[in-house]
Amino acid sequence: MATTLTSKGQVTVPKPVRDHLGIGPGSRVAFRMADDGSIVLEKDEGSRPKSRFAKAIGSAGPGMSTDELMLLLRGEPE
């Protein structure tokens, strides 16, 4: 598969490659040089920060006011 480099140094990762890696918008990828000199594109597993919604799982519960819940989801200090 081939793709074209833009003037900004960007490329579109072909859909079959995105599907294989399990990546989508917002996913991070890493480039690594293999022993044979080729470049390998990998999904960067460890560096994607959790969304504010993922961080809220288990934090909201009965008795929490709407305002408290909105502050939690917005990530704003209380």
FIPAPA-963741 format. One record per residue: residue number from 0; residue in three letters; chain; x, y, z of N, C-alpha, C in turn. Coordinates in steps of 0.2 Angstrom, whole numbers, plus 5000, padded with zeros to 4 digits. Each point is the difference from the previous one (the first is absolute). Example, Ala and Ser with C-alpha at 12.3 -4.5 7.8 and 13.67 -1.06 7.14 Angstrom:
REM FIPAPA-963741
seq = 0&type = ALA&mol = A&n.east = 5066&n.north = 4972&n.up = 5039&ca.east = 4996&ca.north = 5006&ca.up = 5000&c.east = 5004&c.north = 5006&c.up = 5000 $
seq = 1&type = SER&mol = A&n.east = 4998&n.north = 5005&n.up = 4996&ca.east = 5004&ca.north = 5006&ca.up = 5001&c.east = 4996&c.north = 5005&c.up = 5003 $
REM end
This chain:
REM FIPAPA-963741
seq = 0&type = MET&mol = A&n.east = 5004&n.north = 4994&n.up = 5000&ca.east = 4996&ca.north = 5006&ca.up = 5000&c.east = 5004&c.north = 5006&c.up = 5000 $
seq = 1&type = ALA&mol = A&n.east = 4999&n.north = 5005&n.up = 4996&ca.east = 5003&ca.north = 5006&ca.up = 5000&c.east = 4996&c.north = 5006&c.up = 5002 $
seq = 2&type = THR&mol = A&n.east = 5003&n.north = 5005&n.up = 5002&ca.east = 4996&ca.north = 5006&ca.up = 5002&c.east = 5005&c.north = 5006&c.up = 4998 $
seq = 3&type = THR&mol = A&n.east = 4997&n.north = 5006&n.up = 5000&ca.east = 5004&ca.north = 5006&ca.up = 4998&c.east = 5001&c.north = 5005&c.up = 5006 $
seq = 4&type = LEU&mol = A&n.east = 5006&n.north = 5002&n.up = 5001&ca.east = 5002&ca.north = 5004&ca.up = 5005&c.east = 4998&c.north = 5008&c.up = 4998 $
seq = 5&type = THR&mol = A&n.east = 4996&n.north = 5003&n.up = 5005&ca.east = 4998&ca.north = 5007&ca.up = 4999&c.east = 5006&c.north = 5005&c.up = 5001 $
seq = 6&type = SER&mol = A&n.east = 4999&n.north = 5006&n.up = 4998&ca.east = 5005&ca.north = 5005&ca.up = 5002&c.east = 5001&c.north = 5001&c.up = 5007 $
seq = 7&type = LYS&mol = A&n.east = 4995&n.north = 4998&n.up = 5004&ca.east = 5001&ca.north = 5000&ca.up = 5008&c.east = 5004&c.north = 4994&c.up = 5002 $
seq = 8&type = GLY&mol = A&n.east = 5001&n.north = 4995&n.up = 4996&ca.east = 5004&ca.north = 4994&ca.up = 5003&c.east = 4995&c.north = 4995&c.up = 5002 $
seq = 9&type = GLN&mol = A&n.east = 4993&n.north = 5001&n.up = 4998&ca.east = 4995&ca.north = 4995&ca.up = 5003&c.east = 4998&c.north = 4995&c.up = 4994 $
seq = 10&type = VAL&mol = A&n.east = 4998&n.north = 4994&n.up = 5003&ca.east = 4998&ca.north = 4995&ca.up = 4995&c.east = 4993&c.north = 4998&c.up = 5003 $
seq = 11&type = THR&mol = A&n.east = 4996&n.north = 4997&n.up = 4995&ca.east = 4994&ca.north = 4996&ca.up = 5002&c.east = 5002&c.north = 4993&c.up = 5001 $
seq = 12&type = VAL&mol = A&n.east = 4999&n.north = 4997&n.up = 5006&ca.east = 5001&ca.north = 4993&ca.up = 5001&c.east = 4994&c.north = 4996&c.up = 4997 $
seq = 13&type = PRO&mol = A&n.east = 5002&n.north = 4996&n.up = 4995&ca.east = 4994&ca.north = 4996&ca.up = 4996&c.east = 4996&c.north = 4996&c.up = 5005 $
seq = 14&type = LYS&mol = A&n.east = 4993&n.north = 5000&n.up = 4999&ca.east = 4995&ca.north = 4997&ca.up = 5004&c.east = 5002&c.north = 4993&c.up = 5002 $
seq = 15&type = PRO&mol = A&n.east = 5003&n.north = 4995&n.up = 4995&ca.east = 5001&ca.north = 4994&ca.up = 5003&c.east = 5006&c.north = 5000&c.up = 5005 $
seq = 16&type = VAL&mol = A&n.east = 5004&n.north = 5004&n.up = 5000&ca.east = 5006&ca.north = 5001&ca.up = 5005&c.east = 4997&c.north = 5002&c.up = 5006 $
seq = 17&type = ARG&mol = A&n.east = 4995&n.north = 5006&n.up = 5000&ca.east = 4997&ca.north = 5002&ca.up = 5006&c.east = 4996&c.north = 4994&c.up = 5003 $
seq = 18&type = ASP&mol = A&n.east = 4996&n.north = 4997&n.up = 4996&ca.east = 4996&ca.north = 4994&ca.up = 5003&c.east = 5005&c.north = 4995&c.up = 5003 $
seq = 19&type = HIS&mol = A&n.east = 5005&n.north = 4998&n.up = 4997&ca.east = 5005&ca.north = 4995&ca.up = 5003&c.east = 5003&c.north = 5002&c.up = 5006 $
seq = 20&type = LEU&mol = A&n.east = 5002&n.north = 5007&n.up = 5001&ca.east = 5003&ca.north = 5002&ca.up = 5006&c.east = 4995&c.north = 5002&c.up = 5005 $
seq = 21&type = GLY&mol = A&n.east = 4993&n.north = 5001&n.up = 4998&ca.east = 4995&ca.north = 5001&ca.up = 5005&c.east = 5001&c.north = 5008&c.up = 5002 $
seq = 22&type = ILE&mol = A&n.east = 5001&n.north = 5004&n.up = 4995&ca.east = 5001&ca.north = 5007&ca.up = 5002&c.east = 4995&c.north = 5004&c.up = 4996 $
seq = 23&type = GLY&mol = A&n.east = 4998&n.north = 5006&n.up = 5003&ca.east = 4995&ca.north = 5005&ca.up = 4997&c.east = 5002&c.north = 5007&c.up = 5002 $
seq = 24&type = PRO&mol = A&n.east = 4995&n.north = 5004&n.up = 4999&ca.east = 5002&ca.north = 5007&ca.up = 5001&c.east = 5002&c.north = 5001&c.up = 5008 $
seq = 25&type = GLY&mol = A&n.east = 5005&n.north = 5004&n.up = 5001&ca.east = 5003&ca.north = 5001&ca.up = 5006&c.east = 5005&c.north = 4994&c.up = 5003 $
seq = 26&type = SER&mol = A&n.east = 5000&n.north = 4995&n.up = 4996&ca.east = 5005&ca.north = 4995&ca.up = 5002&c.east = 5007&c.north = 5002&c.up = 4999 $
seq = 27&type = ARG&mol = A&n.east = 5005&n.north = 4998&n.up = 5004&ca.east = 5007&ca.north = 5001&ca.up = 4999&c.east = 5003&c.north = 4994&c.up = 4997 $
seq = 28&type = VAL&mol = A&n.east = 5005&n.north = 5002&n.up = 4996&ca.east = 5004&ca.north = 4995&ca.up = 4997&c.east = 5007&c.north = 5001&c.up = 5001 $
seq = 29&type = ALA&mol = A&n.east = 5005&n.north = 4995&n.up = 4999&ca.east = 5007&ca.north = 5001&ca.up = 5001&c.east = 5003&c.north = 4997&c.up = 4994 $
seq = 30&type = PHE&mol = A&n.east = 5006&n.north = 5003&n.up = 4998&ca.east = 5004&ca.north = 4998&ca.up = 4995&c.east = 5006&c.north = 4997&c.up = 5003 $
seq = 31&type = ARG&mol = A&n.east = 5003&n.north = 4994&n.up = 4998&ca.east = 5005&ca.north = 4997&ca.up = 5002&c.east = 5005&c.north = 4998&c.up = 4995 $
seq = 32&type = MET&mol = A&n.east = 5006&n.north = 5000&n.up = 5000&ca.east = 5005&ca.north = 4998&ca.up = 4995&c.east = 5001&c.north = 4992&c.up = 5002 $
seq = 33&type = ALA&mol = A&n.east = 4999&n.north = 4996&n.up = 4995&ca.east = 5002&ca.north = 4993&ca.up = 5001&c.east = 5007&c.north = 4999&c.up = 4998 $
seq = 34&type = ASP&mol = A&n.east = 5002&n.north = 4994&n.up = 5002&ca.east = 5007&ca.north = 4998&ca.up = 4999&c.east = 5003&c.north = 5000&c.up = 4993 $
seq = 35&type = ASP&mol = A&n.east = 4995&n.north = 4999&n.up = 4996&ca.east = 5001&ca.north = 5000&ca.up = 4993&c.east = 5000&c.north = 5007&c.up = 4996 $
seq = 36&type = GLY&mol = A&n.east = 4999&n.north = 5005&n.up = 5004&ca.east = 4999&ca.north = 5007&ca.up = 4998&c.east = 4993&c.north = 5002&c.up = 4998 $
seq = 37&type = SER&mol = A&n.east = 4996&n.north = 4995&n.up = 5000&ca.east = 4993&ca.north = 5002&ca.up = 4998&c.east = 4997&c.north = 5004&c.up = 5006 $
seq = 38&type = ILE&mol = A&n.east = 4994&n.north = 5004&n.up = 4998&ca.east = 4997&ca.north = 5003&ca.up = 5005&c.east = 4993&c.north = 4997&c.up = 5002 $
seq = 39&type = VAL&mol = A&n.east = 4999&n.north = 4999&n.up = 5006&ca.east = 4994&ca.north = 4996&ca.up = 5002&c.east = 4995&c.north = 5005&c.up = 5004 $
seq = 40&type = LEU&mol = A&n.east = 4994&n.north = 5000&n.up = 4998&ca.east = 4994&ca.north = 5004&ca.up = 5003&c.east = 4997&c.north = 4995&c.up = 5005 $
seq = 41&type = GLU&mol = A&n.east = 4999&n.north = 5003&n.up = 5006&ca.east = 4997&ca.north = 4996&ca.up = 5005&c.east = 4995&c.north = 5004&c.up = 5004 $
seq = 42&type = LYS&mol = A&n.east = 4995&n.north = 4997&n.up = 5003&ca.east = 4995&ca.north = 5004&ca.up = 5004&c.east = 5004&c.north = 5001&c.up = 5007 $
seq = 43&type = ASP&mol = A&n.east = 5000&n.north = 5007&n.up = 5002&ca.east = 5003&ca.north = 5002&ca.up = 5006&c.east = 4995&c.north = 4998&c.up = 5006 $
seq = 44&type = GLU&mol = A&n.east = 5001&n.north = 4995&n.up = 5003&ca.east = 4995&ca.north = 4998&ca.up = 5005&c.east = 5000&c.north = 5004&c.up = 5007 $
seq = 45&type = GLY&mol = A&n.east = 5006&n.north = 5002&n.up = 5002&ca.east = 5001&ca.north = 5003&ca.up = 5007&c.east = 4999&c.north = 5007&c.up = 5000 $
seq = 46&type = SER&mol = A&n.east = 4999&n.north = 5004&n.up = 4995&ca.east = 5001&ca.north = 5007&ca.up = 5001&c.east = 4993&c.north = 5004&c.up = 4998 $
seq = 47&type = ARG&mol = A&n.east = 4995&n.north = 4996&n.up = 4999&ca.east = 4994&ca.north = 5004&ca.up = 4999&c.east = 4996&c.north = 5001&c.up = 5006 $
seq = 48&type = PRO&mol = A&n.east = 4999&n.north = 5007&n.up = 5002&ca.east = 4997&ca.north = 5001&ca.up = 5006&c.east = 4993&c.north = 4998&c.up = 5000 $
seq = 49&type = LYS&mol = A&n.east = 4998&n.north = 4998&n.up = 5006&ca.east = 4992&ca.north = 4998&ca.up = 5001&c.east = 4996&c.north = 5006&c.up = 4999 $
seq = 50&type = SER&mol = A&n.east = 4994&n.north = 4999&n.up = 4997&ca.east = 4996&ca.north = 5006&ca.up = 4999&c.east = 4997&c.north = 5002&c.up = 5007 $
seq = 51&type = ARG&mol = A&n.east = 4997&n.north = 5006&n.up = 5000&ca.east = 4997&ca.north = 5002&ca.up = 5006&c.east = 4994&c.north = 4995&c.up = 5002 $
seq = 52&type = PHE&mol = A&n.east = 4997&n.north = 4997&n.up = 4995&ca.east = 4994&ca.north = 4996&ca.up = 5002&c.east = 5003&c.north = 4993&c.up = 5002 $
seq = 53&type = ALA&mol = A&n.east = 5005&n.north = 4998&n.up = 4998&ca.east = 5003&ca.north = 4994&ca.up = 5002&c.east = 5003&c.north = 5000&c.up = 5007 $
seq = 54&type = LYS&mol = A&n.east = 5002&n.north = 5006&n.up = 5002&ca.east = 5003&ca.north = 5002&ca.up = 5007&c.east = 4994&c.north = 5000&c.up = 5005 $
seq = 55&type = ALA&mol = A&n.east = 4994&n.north = 5002&n.up = 4997&ca.east = 4994&ca.north = 5001&ca.up = 5005&c.east = 4997&c.north = 4993&c.up = 5001 $
seq = 56&type = ILE&mol = A&n.east = 5001&n.north = 4995&n.up = 4997&ca.east = 4997&ca.north = 4993&ca.up = 5001&c.east = 5002&c.north = 4998&c.up = 5007 $
seq = 57&type = GLY&mol = A&n.east = 4994&n.north = 4999&n.up = 5004&ca.east = 5001&ca.north = 4998&ca.up = 5007&c.east = 5000&c.north = 5006&c.up = 5005 $
seq = 58&type = SER&mol = A&n.east = 5001&n.north = 5006&n.up = 4997&ca.east = 5000&ca.north = 5005&ca.up = 5004&c.east = 4993&c.north = 5004&c.up = 5002 $
seq = 59&type = ALA&mol = A&n.east = 4996&n.north = 4999&n.up = 4995&ca.east = 4993&ca.north = 5003&ca.up = 5001&c.east = 4996&c.north = 4995&c.up = 5003 $
seq = 60&type = GLY&mol = A&n.east = 4995&n.north = 5002&n.up = 5005&ca.east = 4996&ca.north = 4995&ca.up = 5003&c.east = 4994&c.north = 5003&c.up = 5003 $
seq = 61&type = PRO&mol = A&n.east = 4996&n.north = 4996&n.up = 5003&ca.east = 4994&ca.north = 5003&ca.up = 5003&c.east = 5002&c.north = 5006&c.up = 5005 $
seq = 62&type = GLY&mol = A&n.east = 4996&n.north = 5005&n.up = 5000&ca.east = 5001&ca.north = 5005&ca.up = 5005&c.east = 5004&c.north = 5006&c.up = 4997 $
seq = 63&type = MET&mol = A&n.east = 5003&n.north = 4999&n.up = 4994&ca.east = 5003&ca.north = 5005&ca.up = 4997&c.east = 4996&c.north = 5005&c.up = 4996 $
seq = 64&type = SER&mol = A&n.east = 5001&n.north = 5006&n.up = 5001&ca.east = 4995&ca.north = 5005&ca.up = 4997&c.east = 5002&c.north = 5001&c.up = 4993 $
seq = 65&type = THR&mol = A&n.east = 4996&n.north = 5003&n.up = 4996&ca.east = 5001&ca.north = 5001&ca.up = 4993&c.east = 5006&c.north = 5005&c.up = 4999 $
seq = 66&type = ASP&mol = A&n.east = 5001&n.north = 5005&n.up = 5004&ca.east = 5005&ca.north = 5004&ca.up = 5000&c.east = 5007&c.north = 4997&c.up = 5001 $
seq = 67&type = GLU&mol = A&n.east = 5000&n.north = 4995&n.up = 5005&ca.east = 5006&ca.north = 4996&ca.up = 5002&c.east = 5002&c.north = 4996&c.up = 4994 $
seq = 68&type = LEU&mol = A&n.east = 4995&n.north = 4997&n.up = 4997&ca.east = 5001&ca.north = 4995&ca.up = 4994&c.east = 5003&c.north = 5004&c.up = 4994 $
seq = 69&type = MET&mol = A&n.east = 4997&n.north = 5006&n.up = 4999&ca.east = 5003&ca.north = 5004&ca.up = 4994&c.east = 5007&c.north = 5002&c.up = 5002 $
seq = 70&type = LEU&mol = A&n.east = 5002&n.north = 5002&n.up = 5006&ca.east = 5006&ca.north = 5002&ca.up = 5001&c.east = 5005&c.north = 4994&c.up = 4999 $
seq = 71&type = LEU&mol = A&n.east = 4998&n.north = 4994&n.up = 5002&ca.east = 5004&ca.north = 4994&ca.up = 4999&c.east = 5001&c.north = 4999&c.up = 4993 $
seq = 72&type = LEU&mol = A&n.east = 4995&n.north = 5000&n.up = 4996&ca.east = 5001&ca.north = 4999&ca.up = 4993&c.east = 5003&c.north = 5005&c.up = 4996 $
seq = 73&type = ARG&mol = A&n.east = 5000&n.north = 5006&n.up = 5002&ca.east = 5004&ca.north = 5005&ca.up = 4997&c.east = 5007&c.north = 5001&c.up = 5002 $
seq = 74&type = GLY&mol = A&n.east = 5002&n.north = 4996&n.up = 5005&ca.east = 5007&ca.north = 5000&ca.up = 5003&c.east = 5002&c.north = 5007&c.up = 5003 $
seq = 75&type = GLU&mol = A&n.east = 4995&n.north = 5003&n.up = 5002&ca.east = 5001&ca.north = 5007&ca.up = 5004&c.east = 5001&c.north = 4999&c.up = 5007 $
seq = 76&type = PRO&mol = A&n.east = 5004&n.north = 5004&n.up = 5003&ca.east = 5001&ca.north = 4999&ca.up = 5007&c.east = 4994&c.north = 5003&c.up = 5004 $
seq = 77&type = GLU&mol = A&n.east = 4999&n.north = 4997&n.up = 5006&ca.east = 4994&ca.north = 5001&ca.up = 5004&c.east = 5000&c.north = 5007&c.up = 5003 $
REM end
